[in-house]
Amino acid sequence: MSERYEYVPHRFLRRRVRDVASGVEGELMAVINENVSDTGIDRWMELAYIRGASGREFTTAIANVVPAYDQPKTADGRRDQRSA
């Protein structure tokens, strides 16, 4: 019988991240390669465990995780160079 999970190192661990699927931000606590299958056939996925502002952790696919500071700038957020 194989293990049901294993920890995976990630460069965003203990950093503020955003889940693009839900838009929720929090701290990346762990990335775990988990067997998510409930049948006899293994199905492994890398899941990100993110602790939100409420203190509760939630999971999402690691592909959905981006740094929280990596947000597109809006027109209001940009400085108008002509008025400087």
Beta strands, then each sheet from edge to edge (+ up, - down):
strand 1: 5-7
strand 2: 16-19
strand 3: 25-35
strand 4: 44-52
strand 5: 57-61
strand 6: 65-67
sheet 1: 1+ 3- 2+ 6-
sheet 2: 1+ 3- 4+ 5-
end
